[in-house]
Amino acid sequence: MPRVAKSSSRTKTSSYDVAEHLTQDAVAERMGTTKSAISRLESAGKHAPSLATLKRYAQAVGCELQVKLVPQKGV
């Protein structure tokens, strides 16, 4: 996932940088959800968002979600 600005600081969610540095409030508004839902989505932990949620998040921050199956080495 891209980096998204939190109020005045930035939350690291991946190595990619989104051209627009969006606040969690802005992303939440674009997704039609709450800032706390975006905070849970961006934080590492027990939360396991659905692919539909990840697609909506990617669209909200100007990205495309890509899911790949990559063969394991030596298998």
N, C-alpha and C positions, 0 to 999 in steps of 0.2 A: 504494500500500500504506500501511497505517497506521503510526504511530509505535509502536515497541515498545521497552520499557526493556531495556537490556543491563545485567546485574548492578546497578550503581549509577548508570550513566549512560544516556541515551536515544539511540537511533539514529534519525536522521531518514530516513524512507522515503517520506513524503508530507506533504501539508498537513493531513491528518486526524488527529484524536486519538482513540485508543481509550479508552473509559471505564476499562477495566482496564489498568493499566500492567504488562504482563507481562514477565518476564525471558525471554531466549532459551531458557533451560532449561525454563521453563514452556511456551512455545510448542512446543518440540521434543517435550516429553512429550505434549502434546495431539495432535501430528501423528504421533507414533510414529517420530520421527527423532532426529538428534543436534543438539547445540548448534552444531557447526561447519557443519552443513547449513543451519541457520537463519541463521547469520552470512553464509554465501555468498549466500543468498537475499536478505537485506536490504542487502547491499553492492552498489554500482554496479560494473559491470565486464563481463566476458565471459560470465558465467553467464546463461543464457536458460532460466528454469524453464518447465515445461509448464503448460498451463491447469489440468490436474488438480492439480498442486502448488500453483498460485496459489489454487485453490478451497479446498484443504485448509488453506492458510495463512490465508486470509480467515476461514474457519470457526473456526480455532483462536484468532484474535484478536477474534472477535465481530463480524465484518463480512460483507458480501455482496460477492462479486466481480461487477463489471459490465464487460462488454466492449462497446464501441460502435464502429460505423463511422460517421464523421461526414464529410459531403461537404466537399471542399476548396472554399475560396472562389475564385471565378473560373474554375472548371473546368466 
